[in-house]
Amino acid sequence: MTASSPLQEAQRVVIKVGSVLVADPETGAIRDRWLDALARDAATLRDQGRQVLVVSSGAAAAGRAFLPGNIHLRRIDERQAASAVGQIALVDAWRKAFQAYGYTVAQVLIGHNDLEERRNSLNARATLEMLLRLGIVPVINENDTVATRELRYGDNDRLGARIAQLVSAHALVLLSSTDGLYSADPELDASARHIPEVSVITPAIESMAGESTTDSGSGGMVTKLQAARIVTAAGCSMAIADGRRPGALGELLSGARATWFLATGSPRTARKRWIASQLEAAGTVTIDPGAVAALKRGRSLLPAGVTQVAGRFQKGELILIKDAAGQLLGRGLASYPATDAARIIGHRSDEIEPILGYRWRDELVHRDDLVLGPEAA
């Protein structure tokens, strides 16, 4: 592995695995040996103190083994039924694989609205953050059993990218049936050159995706470039690597051939930039001098330091933060809707649950969801 490999410094890694890697597409049999090898390599990352999330395809393919032989998964309801059955077998296989190396997994089914609707995305982020803090490996898949064609990602490359963006990951690894991006589809053009590193996704890079239906071309590579655009803008680097051999992740850790799309900035900087770029605020909170001082020290905004709430914002919406003189200090994402925020301002965090009947967070605006200074103007 070269000194410049993004995996060398990545503390939070999302690993996306394709359906054909996880289960035999003809029989639906789960590839237990392959899963064991990936779990072993992921456990190596965990043993080094890194955090790992897995985005796994394969539920519908695994479900094939449990359905009557006359079901061919051509209709949406057939595929959704297969996913419902196969998801149980798939997660159990992941559980056994990671358990062998001392790690617990959690099943997380995520739908399109869970990531695209701001309030739901906060919930999803908080759940994944808690699992990671507990040392648990989240195994994530799109909720195919109920998703409609209009409200789904449809491929786990983009889902993996949105998960990496959501949790501020440092690296996303797409394990597929190709070892990276080529200057043309290598299955159609013998002179195609492998591209080891991409710092900027230019029109020339996009044209390399071609128009085929293989992982090296369109239908596979096009969605991978879309994923790369999402994550690199979020401060996350992305690798496209050949995952067909057991131990492929370990080989990548050792410097195996792949294409790396390099991040622009850090995940934290990218998230702050995204918050700062939101144009419309749904409300305003006014804070006391003690809270002003706490924010300048890098702390979160607690309800106790808020003196006034204005607007009709919902949980997850952008709000402005001002001092008693009306000066804009910052902007951030609200952890509580305006109606509940108004009830808990001036109170300690341990009083939130007695007042509201629930306690989502100790903070009204968490420091990770907060931008201060000139960027907030």
C-alpha positions in Angstrom: 0.0 0.0 0.0 1.4 3.4 -1.0 1.9 6.2 1.5 -0.8 8.2 -0.3 -3.5 5.5 -0.1 -6.7 7.0 1.4 -7.3 3.8 3.3 -4.1 4.3 5.3 -5.6 7.2 7.2 -9.3 6.5 7.0 -10.8 6.1 10.4 -14.4 5.5 9.2 -14.8 3.2 6.2 -18.0 2.2 4.3 -17.7 -1.0 2.4 -20.3 -1.7 -0.4 -20.5 -5.2 -1.7 -22.4 -6.2 -4.8 -25.1 -8.8 -5.1 -23.1 -11.2 -7.3 -20.3 -11.3 -4.7 -22.6 -12.2 -1.8 -25.0 -14.8 -3.4 -25.0 -17.1 -6.4 -27.4 -15.4 -8.9 -28.7 -18.7 -10.2 -29.2 -20.7 -7.0 -29.4 -17.9 -4.3 -26.8 -19.8 -2.2 -24.9 -17.3 0.0 -21.1 -17.3 -0.6 -20.1 -18.1 3.0 -16.4 -18.4 2.3 -16.4 -15.0 0.6 -18.3 -13.4 3.5 -15.9 -14.9 6.1 -12.9 -13.4 4.2 -14.5 -10.0 4.1 -15.5 -10.1 7.8 -11.9 -11.1 8.6 -10.5 -8.2 6.7 -13.1 -5.8 8.2 -12.3 -7.1 11.6 -8.6 -6.2 11.0 -9.7 -2.6 10.4 -11.8 -2.7 13.6 -8.9 -4.2 15.6 -6.9 -1.1 14.5 -9.5 1.1 16.1 -11.3 2.1 12.9 -15.0 2.1 12.3 -16.6 0.0 9.6 -20.1 0.0 8.0 -21.2 -2.5 5.3 -23.7 -1.7 2.6 -24.7 -5.1 1.3 -26.7 -6.1 -1.7 -28.0 -9.6 -2.2 -31.3 -10.0 -0.4 -33.3 -10.7 -3.5 -30.7 -13.1 -4.8 -30.5 -14.9 -1.5 -34.2 -15.2 -1.3 -34.3 -17.1 -4.6 -33.2 -20.2 -2.7 -36.4 -20.2 -0.6 -39.0 -19.5 -3.3 -40.8 -21.9 -5.7 -38.9 -22.8 -8.9 -41.5 -21.0 -11.1 -40.7 -17.6 -9.6 -38.2 -15.8 -11.8 -38.0 -12.4 -10.0 -39.1 -10.5 -13.1 -42.0 -8.7 -11.4 -41.5 -6.1 -8.7 -43.7 -7.9 -6.2 -41.7 -11.1 -6.9 -38.4 -9.3 -6.2 -39.8 -7.7 -3.1 -41.0 -11.0 -1.8 -37.6 -12.5 -2.5 -36.0 -9.6 -0.7 -38.2 -10.1 2.4 -37.2 -13.8 2.6 -33.6 -13.3 1.6 -32.9 -10.5 4.0 -33.2 -12.8 7.0 -30.8 -15.3 5.5 -28.4 -12.6 4.4 -28.2 -10.8 7.7 -27.8 -14.1 9.6 -24.8 -14.9 7.3 -23.2 -11.6 8.1 -23.9 -12.1 11.8 -22.1 -15.5 11.8 -19.2 -14.2 9.7 -18.5 -11.2 12.0 -19.2 -13.2 15.2 -16.3 -15.5 14.3 -14.0 -12.5 14.7 -15.6 -11.1 17.9 -17.9 -8.4 16.4 -21.6 -7.9 16.5 -23.6 -6.7 13.5 -26.8 -4.7 13.3 -29.3 -4.9 10.4 -30.3 -1.4 9.2 -32.9 -1.2 6.4 -33.0 2.3 4.9 -35.4 3.8 2.4 -35.0 6.7 0.0 -37.0 9.1 2.3 -34.8 8.1 5.3 -31.9 9.9 3.6 -33.5 12.6 1.5 -35.9 14.0 4.1 -33.9 16.0 6.6 -35.6 15.0 9.8 -35.4 11.3 8.9 -31.8 11.6 7.9 -30.9 13.0 11.3 -32.6 10.0 12.9 -30.7 7.6 10.6 -27.4 9.4 11.3 -27.9 9.3 15.0 -28.7 5.5 14.9 -25.6 4.7 12.9 -23.5 6.9 15.1 -24.7 5.1 18.2 -24.0 1.7 16.7 -20.5 2.8 15.8 -19.9 4.1 19.3 -21.0 0.8 20.7 -18.5 -1.0 18.5 -21.2 -2.7 16.4 -20.9 -3.1 12.6 -24.0 -1.8 10.8 -25.0 -3.9 7.8 -27.1 -1.7 5.6 -29.4 -2.3 2.7 -32.1 -0.5 0.9 -35.6 -1.4 2.2 -36.5 -3.2 -1.1 -39.5 -5.0 0.4 -41.6 -1.8 0.4 -39.7 0.7 -1.8 -41.4 1.9 -4.9 -39.6 2.5 -8.2 -40.1 6.3 -7.8 -38.7 6.3 -4.2 -35.6 4.2 -4.2 -32.0 4.4 -5.2 -32.1 1.2 -7.2 -28.5 0.4 -6.8 -26.3 0.2 -3.8 -23.4 2.2 -5.3 -25.4 5.4 -4.8 -26.8 4.1 -1.5 -23.3 3.5 -0.3 -22.3 7.0 -1.3 -25.2 8.5 0.6 -24.4 6.5 3.7 -20.8 7.6 3.5 -21.9 11.2 3.1 -24.4 10.8 6.0 -21.9 9.4 8.5 -19.0 11.6 7.3 -16.9 8.6 6.3 -13.3 9.0 5.2 -13.4 6.2 2.6 -15.9 4.3 0.6 -14.9 1.0 -1.0 -17.0 -0.3 -3.8 -16.3 -4.0 -4.2 -17.6 -5.2 -7.6 -16.5 -7.2 -10.6 -14.0 -4.7 -12.0 -10.7 -3.4 -10.6 -11.5 0.2 -11.4 -12.1 2.8 -14.1 -10.7 2.3 -17.6 -10.2 4.8 -20.5 -12.8 2.6 -22.3 -14.8 -0.5 -21.6 -12.0 -3.2 -21.4 -14.5 -5.9 -22.5 -15.0 -4.1 -25.8 -11.6 -2.3 -26.3 -8.4 -4.3 -25.7 -6.4 -1.0 -25.6 -8.3 0.4 -22.7 -6.0 1.8 -20.0 -6.6 1.4 -16.3 -6.9 4.7 -14.4 -5.4 4.4 -10.9 -6.3 7.8 -9.5 -8.9 10.5 -10.2 -8.6 13.9 -8.5 -11.3 15.7 -10.5 -14.3 14.1 -12.3 -14.1 15.9 -15.6 -16.3 15.4 -18.7 -13.4 13.3 -20.1 -13.5 11.0 -17.0 -17.3 10.7 -17.4 -16.9 9.7 -21.0 -14.8 6.8 -20.0 -17.9 5.1 -18.5 -19.0 4.2 -22.0 -22.3 2.8 -22.9 -22.0 -0.9 -22.1 -23.9 -2.7 -19.4 -20.9 -4.2 -17.6 -19.4 -3.0 -14.3 -16.7 -1.5 -16.4 -19.2 0.5 -18.4 -22.5 2.2 -18.2 -25.1 0.7 -15.9 -22.2 -0.2 -13.6 -19.6 2.4 -14.1 -22.0 5.3 -14.6 -23.6 4.8 -11.2 -20.1 4.4 -9.7 -19.1 7.8 -11.1 -22.3 9.3 -9.6 -21.4 7.8 -6.3 -17.9 9.3 -6.6 -19.3 12.7 -7.2 -21.4 12.5 -4.0 -18.7 11.3 -1.7 -15.7 13.3 -2.9 -17.8 16.5 -2.5 -18.5 15.3 1.1 -14.8 14.9 1.9 -14.7 11.1 1.4 -12.4 9.2 -1.0 -13.7 6.3 -3.0 -12.2 3.1 -4.4 -13.5 0.9 -7.1 -11.9 -2.5 -6.6 -12.4 -6.1 -7.8 -14.1 -7.9 -5.0 -14.6 -11.3 -6.6 -11.8 -13.1 -4.9 -12.1 -14.0 -1.2 -9.9 -11.5 0.7 -10.3 -8.7 -1.8 -10.6 -6.1 0.9 -7.3 -7.3 2.5 -5.7 -7.1 -0.9 -6.8 -3.5 -1.3 -5.4 -2.8 2.2 -2.1 -4.2 0.9 -2.2 -2.0 -2.2 -4.1 -4.1 -4.8 -5.0 -2.4 -8.1 -8.0 -0.1 -7.9 -9.2 3.3 -9.0 -9.2 5.9 -6.2 -11.3 9.0 -6.5 -9.8 11.6 -4.1 -11.8 13.7 -1.7 -11.8 17.4 -1.8 -11.3 18.4 1.8 -12.3 16.6 5.0 -15.8 15.2 5.9 -16.1 17.7 8.7 -15.2 20.6 6.5 -17.6 19.4 3.8 -20.5 19.0 6.2 -19.9 22.5 7.7 -19.8 23.9 4.1 -23.1 22.2 3.3 -24.8 23.7 6.4 -23.3 27.1 5.6 -24.6 26.9 2.0 -28.3 26.4 3.0 -30.0 29.6 1.9 -33.3 29.6 3.8 -33.5 29.4 7.5 -36.8 28.2 9.1 -36.4 30.0 12.4 -34.1 31.8 14.8 -33.0 31.3 18.4 -31.5 34.0 20.7 -28.9 32.9 23.2 -27.4 34.4 26.4 -23.8 35.5 26.9 -22.9 32.2 28.6 -24.0 30.2 25.5 -22.1 32.7 23.3 -18.9 31.9 25.2 -19.6 28.2 25.1 -20.1 28.2 21.3 -16.8 30.1 20.8 -15.1 27.4 22.8 -16.4 24.8 20.3 -19.3 23.5 22.4 -22.8 22.6 21.3 -25.8 24.8 21.9 -27.7 23.6 24.9 -31.4 24.5 25.7 -30.2 26.2 29.0 -28.5 29.0 27.0 -31.4 29.8 24.8 -33.6 32.7 25.7 -36.0 33.0 22.8 -37.3 30.9 19.9 -38.9 32.3 16.7 -40.2 30.6 13.6 -42.0 27.3 12.8 -39.0 25.1 12.1 -39.1 21.3 12.3 -36.5 18.9 13.6 -33.5 18.9 11.2 -34.3 22.3 9.6 -31.8 25.1 9.4 -32.1 27.9 12.1 -30.1 31.1 12.8 -28.4 31.7 16.1 -28.2 35.3 17.4 -27.0 37.0 20.5 -29.2 39.3 22.7 -28.3 42.3 20.5 -29.6 40.5 17.3 -26.1 39.9 15.9 -25.9 36.7 13.8 -23.5 34.3 15.4 -24.1 31.1 13.4 -26.5 28.7 11.8 -27.2 25.0 12.5 -29.7 22.2 12.3 -32.3 22.0 15.0 -32.5 18.9 17.1 -36.1 19.7 18.2 -39.0 21.3 16.4 -39.9 24.9 17.4 -42.8 24.0 19.5 -40.8 21.6 21.7 -37.7 23.9 21.6 -39.8 26.7 23.1 -40.8 24.5 26.0 -37.2 23.4 27.0 -35.3 26.7 26.6 -33.7 27.9 29.8 -33.8 24.3 31.2 -31.0 21.8 31.8 -30.6 18.9 29.5 -31.7 16.4 32.2 -35.0 18.2 32.4 -35.9 17.7 28.7 -37.6 14.3 29.1 -39.8 15.4 32.1 -40.9 18.4 30.1 -41.4 16.8 26.7 -42.0 13.2 27.5 -39.0 12.1 25.4 -35.4 13.1 25.0 -33.8 13.1 21.6 -30.6 14.9 22.3 -29.0 16.9 25.1 -28.3 19.7 22.6 -30.7 22.0 20.8 -28.0 22.3 18.0 -25.1 19.8 18.1 -21.6 21.2 17.4 -21.3 18.9 14.3 -24.4 20.5 12.9 -23.3 24.1 13.6 -21.4 26.7 11.7 -20.1 29.9 13.3 -18.4 33.1 12.2 -18.1 34.6 8.7 -19.2 31.3 7.0 -22.7 31.7 8.7 -23.3 35.1 7.3 
